[in-house]
Amino acid sequence: MSTKISNWPAATPMWVDLGVDDLAAAKSYYADLFGWDFTPGDPEAGEYSLAHVRGRAVAGVGPKQDPGAPTVWITFLASDDVNVTAKKISAAGGELIAPPFDVMESGRMALAADSVGATFGVWQAGTHIGAERVNEHGTLCWNELRTRDFASARSFYAEVFDVSYQDVSKESLTYSTIRRPLDGREVGGVQHDLDLAPNTPNHWLTWFASDYVQGTADRAVELGSSLLMPVTETALGRMAIIQAPQGEVFGIIDAPRIGE
């Protein structure tokens, strides 16, 4: 487990948030599943709320800005200068969905699609550093890009964030861990996923840590979720992939890995 009180190094996946149609139902679901407490944000931020575990922010949940948009967890990567990062995104073949803008005193952000169409956010910390607690039950522990175009995706993030990669592929799995430029620490992954359904876009998948994966998965089902991947024993730990009642997909795993 880990508590974070300073800014996350550039290129680290360090925050996730979720836009939903039924905010009250989402809060109830995650409060039950992970024990999250919610604190409303600044009134100027609408109904966007910060989820907390033992007093520390772990994720954001709010109403959808576009009611027709899919319900997904968005991964944010840290940046020391969002304006510079935004220019690199465009130069590398990505698309700015929302150009850089200030979120009051909390920070500065942008939303983008990478060169393979996966949506992600960029965050430059102000008063809000992102996740303040990681690698423990109900908190962020890993983010990975699942893509049909492995080479293009890797090239994009290397160009924009100056990351490097460590190949950890084996058998039928083609996978690279992402190493941030500051210290070479592994902070995420890229998976060559040719089994994505035709209507499923390339996407970032959020993983939350669980002290008891089977119990968390069972409770998720009781709360109306579906298991897209049942509880499975792997070399990295026991894991499952859950689709929540409003449609968002996330993983749970008992092996925390995020870089601090």
Secondary structure by P-SEA (a helix, b strand, c coil): ccccccccccccccbbbbbbccaaaaaaaaaaacbbbbbbcccccccbbbbbccccccccccccccccccbbbbbbbbbccaaaaaaaaaaaccccccccccccccccbbbbbccccccbbbbbcccccccccccccccccbbbbbcccaaaaaaaaaaacbbbbbbbcccccbbbbbbcccccccccccccccccccccccbbbbbbbbccaaaaaaaaaaaccccccccccccccccbbbbccccccbbbbccccccc
